[in-house]
Amino acid sequence: MTDVRSPQRRDDSPEESRKERIDRELMELLNELRVALPGVQFLFAFLLIVPFQQRGAELNDFQRDVYFVTLIAVAVATGLLIAPAAQHRVLFRQRDKEALLRRSNRSAFAGLVVLAIAIVSAVLLVTDVLFDLTAAWVTAAAVAAFLAWWWIAVPFWKRAHNRTDDPDDER
């Protein structure tokens, strides 16, 4: 008897079953999040120690407000970016990977949007402390435009110019 195994399949090939596609897409998403999380965790750790530094008490009201927004944004981004792995663990063997994949995708996208807010807020705060408020707003706006362009506009433009999002459609 010969051992007949299908060759390793890539992307959404016609031979890839629905279950294989969902498994692959979920693993791809979780692997992508593994790349983002160390940076988010580093930013969060940095923000947690700022109030305990000598200059932390010297912040003006605006800077304290921006710090608070940044801290909350990075906490929410961390929660949203970790949620797919947490849900995957809690829902292990519940046979609902497709719904998990959809929720995880939405959570990851929301996490990246909130992370962008955290990054822009952190740039606003640090630039205001080191330079002045005008430089801070200009720099933060430039970083926001950069992130909006590369993280959102370019991918959505690419998506709009692709033929389909439905992996069950023939390509």
N, C-alpha and C positions, 0 to 999 in steps of 0.2 A: 504494500500500500504506500503510495507516495504522499508526502506531506505537501499539501497545496495551501500556500499562504499568499494572501494578496500582497503586492509590493507596497512599500511605504508610500502613502499618498500625501500629496502636498496640496495646500490650499483647498479650494472647493472643487476638486476634480469630480467628474460624473460618477466615479466608482466609490466616492466617499459616502457612507451612509449618513443619515440624519444624526444618529447617535454619535458617530465618529466626529462629525462636524461640530456638534455641540461640545463634546469632550475637548476637542482641539481648541475651539474658540475660548472655552473657559480657562484652559491651561495657558493660552496666549495672554489672556487678560490678567491672570494672576501673576504671570512672569513679568508683564509690563509694570504692574503695581510694585513688584519687588525692586524695580529700578527707582521708582519715585519715592518710595517710603523712607529710605535713609536720609535723603535731603530734607524731607518734611520733618522727620524726627530730630535732625540736627537743628533746624530752625526753631522748633518747639523748645528744645533743651536750652538753646541760647536765650530765647525769650523768657524762659522760666528763671534764669539767673540774673537778668538785667536789673530787677528791682533791688537785688541784694548787693549791687555794686555801689561804690561811693557816689557816682554821678547819677544814679537812679533817682535819688531824692531831689536833684536839681532840675528835673524836667518841669516845663511850664504846663499849664492846663491843656493846651492843644496837643503837646507831645504825649502827655499821659493818655489823652483820648485816643490818639493814633496808636499808641502802644496797646491799649485795651482792645481796639478793633483788630490789630494784628494778632494779638494773643488768642482772641476768640476765633478768628478766621483760621489760624493754624491748628487750633484744637479741633474745629469742625472739619477741616480738610483731612486731618489725621484720621478722625473717626470715619469719614466717608471713604477714604482710600483703604482703610483696614477692613471695612465692612464686608467686602466680597470674600475675603479669606475667613472672616469670622462666621459669616452665613454659610459658607461652604462646609465649615467644620460642624456647625450646629445642625445643618440639614443633610449631613452625610447619610447616604443610602436611602433618601426619601423619594428617589425616582422623579425628581422635578428639576433637573439640571437646566432645562431650557428657560424656565421662569427665573431660576437663580442667575443664569447668564444675563437675561434682560435686566433684572434688578441690579446686578453687579456692574453692568455697563453704564446704567444711569448713575449709580453711585460713584463710579470712577470719574465720569464726566463732571458731575457736580463737584466732586472732590478737587478736580483740576481747576475748575472755575473759582472755587473758594481759595485754593492755593494761590492762584494768580492774585486774588485780592490781598492775601497775606503777604505775598512778595512785594506787591506795589506799596502796601502800607508800611512794610519794613524799610523799603527804600525811602519812602517819604519821611519816616521818623529819623533814620540815620542821617540822611542828607540835611534835614532841618537842624539836627543837633550839631553837625559838623560845619555847615555852611550857613544858609539862611532859608527862610520860608519860600522865597521866589525860586531859588535853585531847587529846593525840595519838590515843589509842585511841577516844575518843568521836567525834572529827572523822573519823577513818579509817572507823569503823563507819558513820557517817552517809553518807559518800561511797560506801562499798561498797553500802549499801542503795539509794541513789539510782541508781547504775549498774546494779545487779542489776534494779531495777524497770524503768527506762527502756530498757535495752539487751536484757534477757532476758525478764522477766516479761510486760511489755506486748506485745511482739511474739509471744511464744508464746501468750498469751491470745487475741490477734487471730487467730493461725493456727488455734487450736483451734476458734474460732467461725466460720471460713470453711468453705465447703462442700467444697473440694478443693484439693489441692496438685498434682494431675495436670493439666498443661496440655492433655493429649490428651482429657480428659473434656469433654463439652459443659457449658457453664455455663448 
